[in-house]
Amino acid sequence: MFNGVIDVSHHNRIEDFARLRRAGIVAVIHKATEGATFRDPLYSERREAARAAGLGFGSYHFSSGVAVDAQAENYLSHADPRDDELVCLDWEESFSGRDMSLAEAEAFVALVEARIGRPPVLYGGRHLRETLAGVERSALSRCPLWYARFAPDPTGVPALWDRWTLWQYTDGASGPLPHEVDGIGPCDRDLFNGTEAEFFARWPF
């Protein structure tokens, strides 16, 4: 497994993207949007800074239970993903109101794929595990899985996937070491299910 990815938002203090690269990080996935209206205020400037430092870049949308078409439009218009950038639906418990349902997650994925020509990566942990327990068929299975589990091993992956693509193994406090990266400190860190060469061959999944 290759440990070269972090995910961040405006809550993270990043001192220098070049330091991240020197510390062995090769890609940064940044929050772009949440729900139908929230837009991360640091997304655009950090996108350019990360790319200028030679890092791969990606974005994610934090889901909620509001209208799916409004969420997809908010995400795609703000993230404005380029062909070499990862796109992702962060499907977990909402901080504001109802959670996104399975049907709504499938609809969001379909809207994104129709616009950019590829399905997004799907991120999730407990909500994903519980919602997909016993589900044998779903369009979500076409999404590369970014699995969150702060445990020694990524157990409990839903049966829709034969293997995970990324594993968020720590939030900077819980989960296996290492938690820190020079230039940012403790943060969300993610393992790729393969070698470094395979990572670069498959990015942005």
N, C-alpha and C positions, 0 to 999 in steps of 0.2 A: 504494500500500500504506500501511496505517495502523499506526504504531508506538506502540501504547498499552497493551501487555499484558506482564506479567512473570509468571514462575512461581517459586515458592519452597517451602521446607520449613523445619523447625525449625533447619536448619543456617545459614540466613540471619539476619543481625542487622538488624532493621527498626527504625529510630529513630522514625519517625512516619508513619502512613499518610496523614495530611493532606499531608505534604510530597510523597509519591508523587503524589498527585492534582494538586498544584500543578506538579509536574514534567512533567505530561502523561500520566501513567499513568491509565487508566480502568478496568482490570480486573486482579485478582490471582487466579492459580490456585495453590492451596496443596495440598501433599501431605496426604492424609488417612490413608492406610493403606498397608501393604505385606504381601504374603502373607496368611496366615490369622490372624495375631495382632497384628502391629505396628500401633500407632496413634500418629500424630504428636502429641506432647504439647502443642504450641502451636496446633494446628488450631482448636479451638473459640474460644479467646480472640482469635485473629487474625481469624477469620471475623467476629466481632462488631465488632472494631475497623475492619476494612476496610469493612464495610457502613455503619458509623457515619460514616466519612469520605466516603461517597458513591461508593465504588468497586464495580464489578461484582465478583462473587465466584464462584470455581469450585473444584473439588477434583479430585484424581486419585488413583488406586490404582496402586501400583507392583507389577507382576506377578511371580509366581514359578511354580514347577512343582508346588506343593501343590494339594490338592483345590480345584477351581474353585468349588464351591458354598460352601465355607468362606471363600474369598477374597471372593466377592460379598457374603456376609453380613457379613463384617468391614467391608467398604467402606461398604455402604449403611447399616448400623446406626450407624457412627461419623460418616460424612459427613452423613447425614440430609439429603440434598439438597432444597432448596426449588425451586419451579417456575422461579424466575429465576436459578438457579445452574447453571453448567456442570458436567457430570460427565464423567469421562475415565478410560479404561484406558491406563496407561502401559506399553506392551508393548515391553520391551527386555530385555537380558541381565540375569538375576537375580544379585544379590549373594550369594545363599545357596542353593546347590543348582541343580537343573535349571531351565532356562528354560521359560516357558509356550509350549506348542505352538500351531500354527494352530488345530487343533480345539478346544483349550482356550480360546483367545482368542474364538473364535466362540461357545462355550458361555457364557463370561463375559458377552459382549455380550447374548446372548439373556436371561440371567437378570436383568441390569440393566434391559433394556427391558421385560420382563414386570412388574417391580416399579414402574417410574416412568413407563412409557408412552412412552419415547423412547430411541433408542440412544445410548450414550455417544459422545463424541469419542474418536478413537483416536490416541494419540501413539506415535511411533516413529521410529527412525533406521536404523542399520545392520542391526539384527536384523530390523526390519520389511522393509527392502529385500531382504535375503537370503532371508528366509522366503517372501516373496510373489513372488519372481522366477519368472516363468512361470505364475503362478496367474491364471486367467482369470475364475473365478467364486468368490465368497465373500460370505457375509453381512456381512463387514467393510466391504464397499463402501458400505453404507448409513450407516456412521459418518462424520461429518465428520473430515477428516484434519488432524491437527496433526503436521507433519513437521519432524524435526530434522536439520539439515545445516549445519555450521559452515563454509560456503563462500560465495563471492560470489553464487551462485545456487542455488536449491533443486532441483538436478538429481537425477535418479534416482527420481522419484516412481513408485511401482508403477502398473501399467496399470489396476488396479481403480478408480482415481480419475482423473477428467478434470482436476481441479484440487485444490490443497490449500486449506484454510481458514485455518490458522495455520502459520507457519514459525518455528521456534525457530532463529534465525540465529546466536546466540552463547550461550555458557555464562558470559559475563563475562570470559573470557580469550581464547578462540579465536573466529574468525569476524569478519564485518564490524563496523565501528563504527556506532553507539555501543554501548559495553558497560555504562556506568554510569547510574544513576538517583539523583538527589538523595534522600536519606533511606534508602538501602540500599547504594549503591555498586555495584561490579561484580556482575552477576547474570544469570540466564537472561532473555533478552528475546525477544519474539515479535511478528512482523509479521502483520497481518490482510490477507488477499487481497481488498482492496476499500477503499472510502473510510470515513472515520469515521462518516458517516451510515449507510452500509450495515452497519457493525459493530454499531451500536446497534439497527438494525432486525432483525438476525439473532440477536443474543445471546439466550440462551445456546446457540445452534446446536442 
